[in-house]
Amino acid sequence: MHEQLFEQIHTIGLVPVVKIDDASKAAGLAGAMIKGGLPCAEVTFRTAAAEQAIKNITKAYPNMLVGAGTVTNVEYAKQAVGAGAKFIVSPGFNPTVVDWCLENKVPVVPGVCTPSDIEQGLARGLTTLKFFPAEASGGVNMLKNFAGPFPNVMFMPTGGISLANLSSYAKQSNVLAVGGSWMVKSDLIENEDWDGITALCSDAVLALQGLEFAHMGLNNKNVDEADKSISGFSALGMETKKGNSSTFMGPFIEVLPKPFLGKNGHIGFRCFDIERTLSYLAKHGFSVNEETISRDTKGTIKVCYLNEELSGFAIHLIRA
């Protein structure tokens, strides 16, 4: 149930937690977030402006994924849904709110921080839960501990997360998406510093990918040419490690004995989640070479290549 919405949240990967005091600023804020690569928001019912803010955002940007947060009672849930919220988030596990949402087929992500909380969710058929307050409740180590007894539960950690520790959460296999407010600070909203918010969102989206250089693969015409390259790199002090179809010179240079993808070769980049990174790269003009996709037993992409080249090199994505 609601798989498509949660898949959309996973692809975006980051849910800005918005506390807004003036609903008239909501549309401007939403535009800045979308421009920064985050077409998603959790508008919290910590202010009286929440309901109207959701209305204003959904009117200005109908395709934006807007949810309501800090929904601590059924009345808030009704107001949020009536305003156009597409999902409900609560700080704790309130059975009354959860049951109302389930009865009305509204996606709900209740807060949990203990195994007992998680079991309440599982008893109601929920497999996506908010881990809150994340840092104060054990952070990444707690999520790792949850993965054992609850292998099918995905979490949205929120609380104490910033650009500094975002990557440690984003790389966890049981994290659907990360929640945070550092890119939508109240003072920036108050001052309508939309460029500042866009910049913070852009920085967060890039950090979320976990992109880092892995290696460079060099094409050769034939085995003889490859052997000459290997000898040369060896003379330069690089360690040789032969594989089934190529030879690595040290950790970063791969020598291929025949032409492969890319005019000159390929450049490999590690990332946390290839599906998410492909969505991110699509906005920058890149597309996946479908024939190169390799998946694990769960259907998750392990490696792939992009169709586009940079300076004659194909781009190779590797799941970290």
N, C-alpha and C positions, 0 to 999 in steps of 0.2 A: 504494500500500500504506500502510495506517495513516493515510489522509487525514483520517478523522473525528477521530482523536485530535489530530492536529496542528492541525486547524481549531478544536478545543476550546481548545487551548493559545493559539492566536492570538486567540481571542475573549476569553480571560482577560487575555492580554497581558503578564502579569508572573509569573515563576516564582520564588518565594522559595527561596533556597538555605539549607537548614537543617542546621546542625551541632549535634547534640544529644548530651549525655553521659549523660543519665538517661532511659531509655525510658519510665519511668512518667509523665513530663511530656509525652509526645508527643500524647496525646489532647487534653489541655488546650490545648496549642499549636495543634493543628489547629482546634479550636473557635474560638479567638480569631482565627485567620486567615480562617476562613469568615465569621465575623461582620464582619470588616473588608473583605469582598468579594474575598478571594483563596482560592478553593477548590482550590488547587493547591500542590504542594510538591516540591522536589527534596531528598530526605534523603541527605546525603553519607556515604559510607563512610570518613569521616575519624575516626570513633570506633567503638568496639566495640558501641555501643548502636544502630547504624543498623538492623540487621536487625530487632531487636525493636521499634524505634520504628515502622518501616513496618508491621509486624504490628498494633501497637496502633492506629495511625491508620486503617488499612483496616478494622479490626474496628469501631471507633467511628463512622467516617464512610465507609461503603462507596462512596458516590458521589464522594468526593473524588478528584481526579486526583493520585495520588502516584507519583512516580518516584524512582529512586535515582541519586545523583551520585557523582563521584570513583570510578567503577567502573574500576579499573585492571587487573583480571584476570578470567578467566572464572569463577573461584570466587565472587568478589563478585557477578557477574552472576547466577549460579545462586541464591545466597542471596537476592538482591534479588527476583527473580521468584518464588521460593518463598514469600517473605514477603508478596507481593501487589503489588509495584511494577508499574506499568502501562507504564513506559518507562525506558530506561537512558541515562544521560549520562556521558560520560568527559571528562577534562581534555585529552586528546590523542587522536590517531588510532592506536588500538591495533588492528591488523588481526585479531588473534586474538579480541578481544572483539567487534569489529564482525561478524566472520564467524559467531561463535556466535549472536549475536543474530539475524542474518539467517536462519540455518539453522533457528532455533527460532521465527521469526516474532514476535520481540520488537522493538518500536519502539526504535531507538537513535539518539542524537544525539551523535556523537563530536566532540571538540574539534579545531578547526583555527585556524591563524593565518597560513598561507601559501597561495599558489596551488597548490603541490604537494600540500598536505594536502587541499585542496578537490577536486583531480583524483582523489585516491584515493577520496574519497567518491563522486564522480560515476561512477567506474569500477564501483562496487558498486551503483549505482542510487539512491544517497542524495541527496536534494535539500534536506534540512533539517540544518544543521550548527551546532554551538556555536562561536562566535567567542570564543576565550579565549587569554590574558587580554586582554580587550577594550581597555581604556585603554592598557595597556603595549604593545599591538601596533598602535597607530595609531588606535584609536577609530573615531569616525564617519567620518573621512576615509578610513580603510582600507576601511570598508564601502562607501563611495561608489566607491572604485576597484574593488572586487570586482564591483560591479553591472554593469560593462561586459563583461568577459569571461565572467561567470557569471550571466547574466540570469535564470536559472530557479532559482537557489539562494536559499533563505531561511536567515537566521541567527538564533541565540539568543545575543546578546552577553552575556557575563558577566565580571566582574572589573573593579573600580574604578568601578562604576556606583552612583550614589546618587540621592537625590531631587533634588540640585542639577543633575545632567546627564541625568536620566532622559528628559526631553522630547526632547533632541537625538537619542537613539537611537530613541525611540518613533515619531518622525516619518519615519524612513527606510523607504522602500518595500520594502527587502529584509530587514527585521527582522520575524520571525514573532512573537517575544516577547522580553522582556528578563529576564535573570536577575540577582538581587541578594540580599544578606543583611542590608541595613540595617534592614529592618522586622522581622527575626527575630533580633535581637542576642542573643548568648549570655548576657549578664548578665540580660536580661529573661526569658529562658527559665529560667535558674537560679532567679531570684526569683519565678517564676510570675506575672509581671506581665502577665496576659492582657489587661487593659484597655489597657495601654501598647502592646502588640503590635497589638491591634485598631485603635487610633488611628493607628499608623504605616502599617498596611496600608490603611486608609481614605484617608489622605493620598496614598499612592502610587497608589492606583487612580484618584483624581481627577486627579492630575498626569499620569497616563498618557494621559488623554483629550485633553489639550491644548485644552480648551474655552476660547474667548475670544469676547467680543462682536464681531460683524462689522458689523451695521447694523440699523436699524429701518425697517420699511416701513409707511407710513401709507395706509390705505384712504380713498378719496374717493367720493362718490356719482356724480360724473360729471366730464367734462373741465373744465368751467367751475370747479367747486369745486377741482379739482387745480391749475388755473392760478392761482387766487387764493392757494393755499398756496405755490406756487412763487414768485410775486411777493413774498409776505411774507417767505419765507426769503431771497430775493435781497436784499431791503431790509435784512435783518439781516447782510448781508455774506457770505452763503454762495454758493459757486461753483455754477453750474448745469451739469449734464452730462446731456443727453438721451439716452435709450436707445430701444430698439425698443418697449418696452411700459411704461416708467416713466421717471422723472426723478430723478437723484440730486442732492441738495443737499449739497455737500461729500462726504466719504467715508462718512458714517454715516446719512444720512436719505434714504430712498427714498420718493418720492411716486407713488402709483398712481392712475391716472385713473378707476378703477372699483373696486367692492368685490371683494376677493379673500379668501383664507383669513384667518380670525380676525375677530372682531367689529370690532376697531379697526384691525387690520393684523397685521404679523408682526415677530418679532425674530429676526435671524439670528445663529447661533453657528458659528464655525469649530471643527473638531476634526481630529485626526490620522487617524482611522479610523472612518468612520461606522458600519460594521457592529459594531465593538467598542463604540462609544459607545451604540448602540441597545441592546445587551445590558446595559450599565451603567445606562442610564436606565430600562430595564424594571423594575429592582429598586426604582426610585423612583416607579413608577406611570405611566410614560409608555409610549406605543405609537406605532409608525410608521403614517403614512397611506400605505398601499401604493400608492395611485393617484398619489402625488406623487414616487415614486422615479425618479431618472434615473441611468443607469449609463454608465460609459465602455466602451471597446471590449473591455476585459478582464472586464467584468461587475461591476466594483467600483462601489459607490454613490458618486456625485458630490454629489448634493443630495437632500434629502427634507424633508418636514414631519411634525411629530408630530400626533396626533389631539387632544391636550389643549391647552388655552389657558391662559395666565397673564395675569390682569388684562385679558382681552379680546384678547390677542395670541396668534396662532399661533406656534409655535416652528419655526424653519427651520434645518436642519443643513447645513453646507457643508464639504466635505472641504478641508482646508488644503493 
